């Protein structure tokens, strides 16, 4: 590692720590001039190319992905750390697929999945741009789908009855499914 002041190669590591962005932060000191500086090391992964809708290929661009998510989350209660976590998760997903190319729509769907869990407004913003919404009806259809998804429990089953409390504070019971008995004369 070269010293940024005197360009000497004679530097030593004073401290090493893991950084937030899944890399290593090292505090260094130059043996020639005594200047102290920090470096960041990050594992270089071979990420796949992104295959665009028109058939062209681009290298996977972490900054472009982050900018798109930040734009969708603008003025929303989403922290930079949460956005960074989403970017890292998508980058890890793309890097571990084992494919040389990943379709852009798969990356977009992955972003939509993470934003849906993170913030519903950011999700709607991203989807409206990603899917090129041109009418209010398209927004309404998306919102109806989101309402349906809210009624799905963890196992993937939709709930049949509202669980709003009744007057006594108890949950509403579903209508009785017991068979009625009739007298035969």
N, C-alpha and C positions, 0 to 999 in steps of 0.2 A: 504494500500500500504506500503510495507516495504522499508526502506531506504537501498540503495545499499552499503552504507559504514558501518553503525553500526547495521543494521538489525532490527532497531526499527520500530514498527508499528505506532508510533505517528508522522504522517506527515500531513501537511496541504497544500491545493491547493492555490497557489498565483495567477495564471492566467489560463484561459481556452480559447482556440480558436479552430475553425474548421480548420482541416488540409486539404491539397490538395487531399489526398487519401480517402476522404469521412469519416474521423474519427475525433476524438477530441484530440488535443494536450494540455496537462496540464503541467504547470510549478509548481513544488512542492518544499517544504522545510521541512527538518527533524527538529522536535522540540527538539530532544535530542542532535544531533551533529551540527546542523545548515547547513548541506550539502544541496545544491540545485541540483535538477535533473528534467528531463523532462520525461513524460510518454505519450504514444499514446494509445488511446482507439479506438476500431473499433467494429462496430456492427457485431456480429457473426451470419452469415446467414447459414442456412442449404442448402448447394448446392447439386445438384443431383450427382449421380455417373455417370461417363462417360463409356458408353458401347462401347468397342473396336470392331473392325471388326471381330476378332476371337471369340467374345462372352464373353471375360473376362471383368471385371469391375474394374475401378480405381476411386479413389476419384477425384473430380474436383481439378486440380492443377493450381492455379493462376500463379505461378512462371513458370511452364512449358509453359503455354499459352503465357506469356510475353516473354520468351526466344525465342520461335518460331517466334513471330512477330518481335522481335528485330533483329533476324538473317535475316529475309526477308528485313528489313529496313536498314540493315548495309550499311554504306557509302552513304546513301540517305539523302536528306534534310527533314528528319522527326524527330521532336523533341521527347524527352523522355515524355513530357507532352501529346503529341498526341498519343503515344503508350499506355500510361497509361489510356487515355480516351477510347481507343478501348478496352483494357483489362477490364476496369470497365463496359463498355456497354455490353460486352459479358457475363461477370460475372452476371450482373443484369438480362440479358435475361435468362440465365440458371437458376438463382434463382427464377425467377417469372413465370416459365413455369408450375409449380405445379406437375411436374413428378418426380418420384424417380430416374429415369435413363434418360439420354439424349444420343442419339447415337453420336459417335465421328464424323461421317460425317456431322451431323447437326452443330456441333461446328466448324468444318473446313469450311463449307459453310458460316457460319456467319463471320469467320475471312476473308475469301475471299471477301465477300461483303464489309466489312469495308476497307480492303486494296485497293480494286478497287477504292474506293472514295478517299483514302488517297494518294496513290502513285502507278502509273501503273507499274513501274519497280519492286517494292516490291510485288505487286500483282502477276506478272509473276513468280518471284522467288518462292513465296509461293506455287502457283498452280503447278509449275513444280516439286517440292518436294512432295507436298501433293498427286498429282495424278500420281506420279512416271513416268514422261515423260522419254522415252527412245530414241526418235528420233527427228530430226529437223522438220519433218512433223507435229508432235504434237504441237510444238511451233508455227509453221506457222498457223495452224488451230486456235490456241488460239488468235494469233495476228489478224487474219481475223475477228474473233468474236468480239474482242475489237474495231476494226475499225467500224464494223457494229453498235456496241453499241454507239459509239460516234455520229452517225448520228440519234440517237433517241432523240426526244425532251422530254420535261418534261411530256407531256401527254401520252408518250409512242408511239407516231406516228413517223414513220421514215420520214425523209425529202426526198422529191423527187428531188429537185434541189439544186445545190450548191448556196450558198449565197456569192460568190466571187464578189467583186466590178468590174464593167465594166470600160471602159475608162473614163466615165464622173463621176465616183465615186458612181454611183447608183448600186443597186443590180440588178443582171440579172433577168429579168422577165421570168416566165415560158412561154412556147409557148402558143399562143392564143388558147382558147377553144371555141371562138365564131364560130357559124355555118356560112359557106360561103353561100352567096346567088348567085344563077345562074339565068340567064335569060332563059326563055323557049320560043322558037320560034315556 
